[in-house]
Amino acid sequence: MTFTLPPALVVFLGAGLGGVVRHLVNMTVPKLLGTGFPFATFLINVSGSFLMGLMVGYLAFKDGEFWNQTMRLFLTTGILGGYTTFSTFSLDFFLLMERGAYSSAFAYAVGSVALAFIAVFVGIAVMRALT
């Protein structure tokens, strides 16, 4: 008899672990490297993207009982999703480029970054206006 967890619970558990690791990095890196540059976020984004590449690259060529859909959800959507969504952004960009959808990849990358910056500014402006 095999016991399986619901996919949403698998992602929830993984995201919790990834979030804890992100918090630990956010607390440790500024103590080591200072606060003049967002080294922690930089490290999280780059390392998360690297780990996403390793996992997806490995999973694309290997299969087995350990690497089932539940484990894939736990590691990629869960742990890496909790650690950083930048890794998913990077993977989406790569997949668009790999498919030859260069203009879509460029629009996705520039649009995501530009609109995210604008969204932060607008969100802050709205809250300032409301308080």
C-alpha positions, 0 to 999 in steps of 0.5 A: 500500500502506497501513501501519497500526500495531496499535491497542494500539501507537498508544495506547502511543506516544501515552500515552508522549508524553502522559506526557512532557508531564505530567512536564514540566508537573509539573516546571515549574509548581511552579517558577513558581507554588510548591508550596502548591497542586497547580497542576500537577495542576490545570492538567493536569486542566483543560487535558486536559479542554479539549483532550478537548472540542476534539478530540471536538467537532472529530471529531464534526463533521469527518471525513477521511483525517487523522482516522481511527480510528488518529489518534483513538486516538493523540490521545484515548486515547493522548496525552490518556490519558497526559497525564490520565485526568481528561479522559476522566472529564470526557467521560464525565460530559458524555456522560451529561448530554447523554443526559439521564442526570442521576442516573447522571452525578451518581452517576458524578462523586461516586462516582468522586471519593469512591471514588478518595479512599477507595482512596488512603487504603486503599492507603496504610493497607495499605502502612503496615500491611505495612511 
